[in-house]
Amino acid sequence: MRSLRFNLGRPGARLASLAWLASVAGVLASLWPAPVQAQPRRLALVIGNSTYPAWPALDACRTAVNGMSASLRRAGFEVTERVNPSNGQMGSAISDFADAVGRGGDTVAVAYVCGYAVALDSRVFLMPASANLTRDTDALSQGILSRQFVNAMTRPGARSGLILLDLVALPGSAGTLPLPGLIDPATLGGKGFAVVQTLGALPAGTTELAATASAAITPGATDWKAVTQSLRSKLPSSARRAVLVHDPVDAGPANTNASTAATPAPAATALGAADMRRVQLALQRLGYYGGKVDGVVGPDTLAAVRRYQHELRSEMTGQLSAEQAARLLKDSQ
């Protein structure tokens, strides 16, 4: 095969050769695929509590979970689904979700939960499927504070987020849950939030919030303003439901959780098996923990530690600082 030779000696030949090379380069560039724009990771946590030991079943919550999960998967989300989780399982799912959002670096996140809820001291606690309250204060040890979903969404890695709470007040509890206290615009910033409390029985089939949100969430969506505005217009408060919606705002990169910034979490301390057994026993005596006292840090232990940290008004990391461990042991004596 003859090799190509370029006569670069004469000026005219040099110009012709350079022009030919430029045209070839242009053709090759047109055939080369353009670099793909990196897309944010899309994560979703979907939880439905439909069967309880002491309260009427919420069949609509199971249907709602199926519909939300399918809709989010179609929209390109990696979905973690939990149906009828225990307290420890539900707390662990939220913690794992928060960690995944924080690790993502550039994440679009959605969290949905459906089930019973109860108010205690103006705070709303979500009831896992294992909950069975004999007194109001049992919500502290058996419930999941709704604030945990906000904490998960406000991790630095979350570009945008949407929190959806589908709640039914416990039978026999007093009226409407304190929904306004769930929303702190300064903390939520660019995250959307919608909570619907069904007053009375849930409808047959899925819930109204799940049906409306499933239809509004589309592939590629990263700004939840359109979704929250759709929820507001299609689900107004009425005699059968109480609704509260927060539209996401342009918070900018400097907007952080003021309370977290002002009060950094104490440094966690590594506990051996013997010390962890003492911690579990102390948590058990105070009513936060109902598992085995075996020194193994499992989901139930983490959930109990987070509830104790909540009572201390500390960040609920699930890992005790030395000061927190010392106070726990003292409180349990």
C-alpha positions in Angstrom: 0.0 0.0 0.0 1.4 3.4 -0.9 1.9 5.6 2.0 0.6 9.2 2.0 3.3 11.8 1.5 2.8 15.5 2.0 5.0 17.9 0.1 5.4 20.7 2.6 8.3 22.3 0.7 6.3 24.7 -1.4 4.0 27.3 0.3 1.0 26.3 -1.9 1.4 22.7 -1.1 1.7 23.4 2.6 -1.6 25.4 2.6 -3.4 22.7 0.6 -2.2 20.0 3.0 -3.2 21.9 6.1 -6.7 22.6 4.6 -7.1 18.9 3.8 -6.1 17.9 7.4 -8.5 20.5 8.8 -11.4 19.1 6.8 -10.6 15.5 7.9 -10.4 16.7 11.6 -13.8 18.4 11.2 -15.4 15.2 9.8 -13.9 13.1 12.7 -15.1 15.6 15.3 -18.6 15.4 13.9 -18.5 11.6 14.2 -17.1 11.6 17.8 -19.8 11.5 20.5 -20.2 14.7 22.5 -19.3 14.3 26.2 -22.3 13.3 28.3 -23.4 15.8 30.9 -23.2 14.3 34.3 -26.6 13.8 35.8 -27.5 14.0 39.5 -28.1 10.8 41.4 -31.8 10.3 42.0 -32.6 8.6 45.3 -36.0 7.8 46.8 -37.2 6.3 50.1 -40.8 5.0 50.2 -42.3 3.7 53.4 -45.8 2.3 54.0 -47.2 1.2 57.3 -50.5 -0.6 56.7 -50.7 -3.3 59.4 -50.6 -2.5 63.1 -51.1 -4.8 66.1 -53.7 -2.6 67.9 -55.2 -0.3 65.2 -57.3 -0.7 62.1 -55.3 -1.6 59.0 -54.5 1.1 56.4 -54.7 -0.9 53.2 -54.5 2.3 51.1 -50.9 2.8 52.4 -49.7 -0.4 50.9 -51.3 0.5 47.5 -49.9 4.0 47.8 -46.4 2.6 48.3 -46.7 0.4 45.3 -47.8 3.3 43.1 -45.2 5.8 44.4 -42.4 3.3 43.9 -43.4 2.5 40.4 -43.8 6.2 39.5 -40.4 7.1 41.0 -38.7 4.2 39.2 -40.2 5.4 35.9 -38.8 8.8 36.7 -35.3 7.4 37.0 -35.0 7.1 40.8 -33.2 4.4 42.8 -36.0 3.4 45.1 -35.7 1.9 48.6 -39.1 0.6 49.6 -40.1 -0.5 53.1 -43.5 -2.0 53.9 -44.6 -2.4 57.5 -41.1 -1.9 59.0 -40.5 -2.1 62.7 -39.2 0.9 64.6 -35.6 -0.2 64.2 -36.0 -1.0 60.5 -37.7 2.3 59.8 -35.2 4.3 61.7 -32.3 2.4 60.0 -33.9 3.0 56.5 -34.1 6.8 57.2 -30.5 6.8 58.5 -29.2 4.9 55.5 -31.1 7.1 53.1 -29.6 10.2 54.8 -26.1 8.8 54.5 -26.7 8.0 50.8 -27.9 11.5 50.1 -24.9 13.0 51.9 -22.5 10.8 50.0 -24.1 11.5 46.6 -22.5 15.0 46.2 -25.2 16.0 43.7 -28.4 14.2 44.6 -32.1 14.7 43.8 -34.0 13.0 46.7 -37.6 12.1 47.4 -39.0 10.6 50.6 -42.6 9.4 51.1 -44.2 7.8 54.1 -47.8 6.7 54.8 -49.2 5.5 58.1 -50.5 6.5 61.5 -49.1 9.5 63.4 -49.5 11.0 66.8 -48.7 14.4 68.4 -46.7 14.8 71.6 -45.6 18.1 72.9 -46.4 19.8 69.6 -44.2 17.3 67.7 -45.5 14.8 65.2 -44.3 11.1 65.6 -44.8 8.6 62.8 -45.9 5.2 63.9 -43.9 2.2 62.5 -45.9 -1.0 62.0 -44.6 -2.4 65.3 -46.0 0.5 67.4 -48.5 -0.2 70.1 -48.8 2.7 72.5 -50.2 2.2 76.0 -49.6 5.8 77.0 -48.8 9.0 75.2 -45.2 9.1 76.1 -44.7 5.7 74.4 -44.4 7.8 71.2 -40.9 8.8 72.3 -39.6 5.2 72.3 -41.9 3.7 69.6 -42.4 6.5 67.2 -40.2 8.1 64.5 -40.0 11.9 64.7 -41.1 13.4 61.4 -38.2 15.8 61.6 -35.8 13.0 60.7 -37.0 13.2 57.1 -36.1 16.9 57.0 -32.7 16.1 58.5 -32.1 13.5 55.8 -33.0 16.0 53.0 -30.9 18.8 54.3 -27.6 16.9 53.9 -25.0 18.9 51.9 -25.2 16.4 49.0 -28.9 17.1 48.2 -29.3 19.4 45.2 -33.1 19.3 45.6 -35.6 17.2 47.5 -39.3 16.5 48.1 -40.8 15.2 51.3 -44.3 13.7 51.3 -46.0 12.7 54.5 -49.4 10.8 54.2 -50.7 10.7 57.7 -53.7 9.4 59.7 -54.1 10.4 63.3 -54.3 7.5 65.8 -57.8 6.4 66.6 -58.9 8.2 69.7 -56.3 11.0 69.5 -57.5 14.6 69.5 -58.3 16.1 66.1 -55.8 17.6 63.7 -52.1 17.0 64.0 -50.0 20.2 64.5 -49.0 20.4 60.8 -47.7 24.0 60.7 -44.9 23.1 63.1 -43.6 20.6 60.6 -42.4 23.3 58.2 -39.4 25.5 58.8 -38.8 27.4 55.6 -35.3 28.5 56.7 -34.3 24.8 57.1 -36.1 23.4 54.1 -34.9 26.1 51.7 -34.9 24.6 48.2 -36.7 21.4 49.4 -40.4 20.8 48.7 -42.6 19.5 51.5 -46.2 18.4 51.5 -48.2 16.8 54.3 -51.7 15.5 54.1 -53.6 14.3 57.2 -56.7 12.3 56.2 -59.5 13.1 58.6 -61.5 9.9 59.1 -61.0 6.8 57.0 -58.6 6.5 54.1 -60.3 6.1 50.7 -60.5 2.7 49.0 -57.5 2.1 46.8 -54.6 4.5 47.1 -54.3 7.8 49.0 -55.1 11.1 47.4 -51.6 12.4 48.1 -49.9 9.4 46.5 -52.2 9.4 43.4 -51.6 13.2 42.8 -47.9 13.1 43.4 -47.4 10.0 41.2 -49.1 11.8 38.3 -47.0 15.0 38.9 -43.5 13.5 39.2 -42.0 13.2 35.7 -38.6 11.9 34.4 -35.9 14.5 34.6 -37.6 16.6 37.2 -35.2 18.3 39.6 -37.2 21.4 40.6 -40.2 20.4 42.7 -42.0 23.7 42.6 -44.3 22.5 39.8 -45.1 19.3 41.8 -45.8 21.1 45.1 -48.0 23.7 43.3 -49.9 20.9 41.7 -50.5 19.3 45.1 -51.7 22.6 46.5 -54.2 23.2 43.7 -55.5 19.6 43.5 -55.5 18.8 47.2 -57.0 21.8 49.0 -57.8 21.5 52.7 -61.3 20.3 53.3 -63.5 18.6 55.9 -61.9 15.3 55.1 -58.2 16.3 54.9 -55.8 18.9 56.3 -53.1 19.9 53.9 -49.9 21.9 54.3 -47.5 22.5 51.4 -44.1 24.3 51.2 -42.9 25.3 47.7 -39.1 25.0 47.2 -37.3 28.3 47.0 -33.9 29.3 45.5 -31.9 29.0 48.7 -28.5 29.2 47.1 -25.4 27.4 48.2 -24.9 29.5 51.3 -28.2 28.5 52.9 -27.5 25.9 55.5 -29.4 24.5 58.5 -28.8 27.3 61.0 -29.4 25.1 64.1 -26.9 22.5 62.8 -24.3 25.2 62.0 -24.7 26.8 65.4 -24.5 23.6 67.4 -22.1 21.1 65.9 -22.5 17.5 67.0 -20.2 16.3 69.7 -17.5 14.0 68.5 -18.6 10.3 68.7 -16.7 7.9 70.8 -15.9 4.3 70.0 -17.5 1.9 72.5 -16.5 -1.7 73.0 -18.9 -4.6 73.4 -19.0 -4.3 77.2 -19.6 -0.6 77.2 -22.3 -1.0 74.5 -24.1 -3.6 76.7 -24.1 -0.9 79.5 -25.5 1.6 77.0 -28.2 -0.8 75.8 -29.2 -1.6 79.4 -29.4 2.1 80.2 -31.5 2.7 77.1 -33.7 -0.2 78.1 -34.2 1.1 81.6 -35.3 4.5 80.3 -37.7 3.0 77.8 -35.9 3.7 74.6 -34.7 0.2 73.7 -36.6 -3.1 73.7 -34.0 -5.4 72.0 -31.3 -7.7 73.3 -28.6 -6.5 75.6 -25.8 -8.1 73.6 -23.3 -5.3 72.9 -24.1 -5.5 69.1 -24.9 -2.2 67.5 -27.9 -3.1 65.3 -30.8 -1.1 63.8 -32.8 -1.1 67.1 -29.8 0.1 69.1 -29.2 2.9 66.6 -32.8 4.0 66.7 -32.8 4.0 70.5 -29.7 6.2 70.6 -31.2 8.6 68.1 -34.3 9.0 70.2 -32.2 9.6 73.3 -30.2 12.2 71.4 -33.4 13.9 70.3 -34.4 14.3 73.9 -31.1 16.0 74.5 -31.8 18.3 71.6 -28.6 17.0 69.9 -28.1 15.9 66.4 -29.5 12.4 66.0 -26.4 10.7 64.6 -26.9 7.3 66.3 -23.4 7.5 67.8 -23.0 8.7 71.3 -20.3 11.2 72.3 -18.4 10.5 75.5 -20.5 13.2 77.3 -23.8 11.8 76.0 -22.8 8.2 77.1 -21.9 9.5 80.6 -25.2 11.3 80.9 -27.2 8.3 79.7 -25.6 6.0 82.3 -26.2 8.6 85.0 -29.9 9.1 83.9 -30.6 5.4 84.1 -29.4 4.9 87.6 
